[in-house]
Amino acid sequence: MQGSIVERSKYIYIIAIASIIWETIDFILINQITNEMLIYYNMLKYSINITFILLFIIVSNKYGVILIVELIPVLNLLPFFIGFAIYSVIYLRYKLRKLRLQPEISYSQIPKIERRFEFQFCHNCGMKIKSNISNCPNCGADLGEKKRFQCPICRSSKFENSIKCPICGTDFHRRCFLEWVKIRGTCPVCKNKVDESHI
């Protein structure tokens, strides 16, 4: 009986020293972990802490053997939990990669290139047409005129009273652009703030 207590206390000391070493490593590593890796690090940290707690309970408790026997049915579910953990890690990595933002750049740094769209809409009948066709097959409207100017707000190709955005230089109908800036305060194309006094 005395030897059993001494043997158990030796294991308890080993587990306690191992947990102290782990907490020291945890304290050192937490300052070097990036926000991106923090989720994975926390999952690892909690699993190690739970392992230490279970080992401590099993070794220090005289009912530790009973606890192990009771855990055997749960161990049959271990492949499910491992699969779920792998799926969770892959899903979290996908979501984190999807949420990663690009650094902000000014709209003026982007070279002004002609935007190419596969389809366009006829300004008379609204039919969806390939962009390389010059006349609408439905109503015969000239689409070459539409290619020169189309208001990004109302999508109309009539170009009387046009105005340019002071930041990106995109053409708009004066009425459409002034109403848009009055309500939203930004350019609908470049999303930069536009002051009404500069228009």
N, C-alpha and C positions, 0 to 999 in steps of 0.2 A: 504494500500500500504506500509506504513511504517512498519507495523507488519510483512508483508511478507518478506521485506528485512532483518529485524532483524532475523526472523526465518531461512532464507536461510543462513545468515552469521554465525549463530550458527552451522548449519550443515557443512558449509565450514571449520570452525575452528575444528570441530570434525574429519572431514576427513583429514585435514592437520596434526593434532596431531597423528591420527592413522598411517598416512604415515610416519611421523617422527619416531614413535615407530617401524614400520616395517623396516625402513632403519637402525635403531640401531640394531635390531635383525639380520638383514642381515649382518651387519658389524661384529657382534660377531660370527655368524655361518659360515661365509666364511672361517675362519681360521681352523675350525674343520671338514670341508667337505673333504672327500678323493676324489681322481681323479675319482674313480669308480662312486661315487654318484654325481659328479659335473653336469652331464647332467640333471639328474632328478631335482636337486636343481635349476638349471638355468630355467628349464621349470616352476617350481613352482614360482620362483621369478618373471619371466616375466608375468605370469598370474595374480599374486597379484598386480604388478605395473599397468597392464592394467585395472584391476578392480578399483583401486584407481583413475586412470585418468578418466575413464568413470563416476564414481560417482561424481567426481569434476565437470566434464562438465555438467552432468545432474542437479546437485544442483545449480551451479552458473549461468547457462544459463536459460534465460526465455523461451527458446525453448526446454528445457529438456523434457517436456511432448511430444512434437512432435517427438523428437528423440526416445523416448521409443516406441511410436506408430509405427515409421518407423522400429524399430528393431524387432517387433513381427513376420514378415515373416521370418526373419533370425533365430528367436528362434525355428521355426519349423525344422530347420536343426540341432538343437542342439544335438539330438541323434546321427546323423551321425558324428558330430565333436567329441563327447565323444567316440564313437566306434573307430574312427580313432586315437584318442589320446591313447586309451588303446592298440590298435594294435601297435602303434609306440613304446610305452614303452616296450611291450613284445618283439618286434623285436630288439630294442636297447639292451635290457638285454641279448637276445640270442647272438647278435653279440659281446657284451662286454665279455660274458662268453667264447665265442669261441676264442677271441683274447687274453685272459688272458694267460700269459706265465708262464711256470714253472721255478723255480730257476735253474741256470746252475749247473751241476755237472760234474766232471771230468770223462772221459771214464774209467780210471783206478779204479774208485769207483764201477763201475757196475760189478757184479760177472760174470766171464766168464762161460756162460752156452751154451750148444749146442742149436743152433737155429733149431727149428722144423718147417718145411714147409709142407703144405698139399700136394703140387704138386712139381714135379721137371721136368726138360726137359732132354730128351735123348741127349747125346753129339754127337751121330752119325747122327740121323735122325731129331732131334729137336722136337719129339713128346712129348706132355704133358702127364705125367704119375704120378700116385699116388706115394708118397714118400716111401711107405712100400713095393714096388715091387722091386726085385733085378735085374731082366732082362727086357729089353725093349720088349714088345710084338710085336712091328713092325719089328725091325731089329735084336733083340736078343743080343744087346750089354750089357756087364756087368755093371750094375749101382752101384755095391758095391764099385768099384774103384772110381767112380765119387763122392760118398759120402765122401770118405777120403779127397779129395781135389777138389775144383772148384774155379778157379780164378774169383773173384767178378767183374772184369772189362770185360773180354772177355767171361766169362762163359764156358770156355773150361776146360776139366778135365785132360788134359795132364800136368804132373807136373815136367817136366825137367826144370832146371834153376829157381827154385822157390826162393822167397825172402819173408821175414816177415816184416810187418810194425813195426818200432821200438816202436810205442806207444801202439797199440792194439794187436799186434802179429798175425794179419790175414795174411795168405799165399796168395801170388800173383805170377804171372809170372814176372820174372825180367824185361823183356822188357816192359810189360804192365804197371807195377808200376812206372818204371823210366819215361816213357812218360807221365803218368798221373800226377806225381809230378812235372815234368818240366812245364806242361801246367797249372795245377790248383794250385799246391803248397800244397795240402791237401791230406789226406788219404781218399779214396772213401767210406770207411766203417765208421770210427770214426769221420771223418770231422775235425780232428786236423791238425795243420800245421806240415808239415814234411820238414826238411831241407835236401837237396840233399847230403850234406857232411856227414850226419849221416847214410846214407844207405850203 
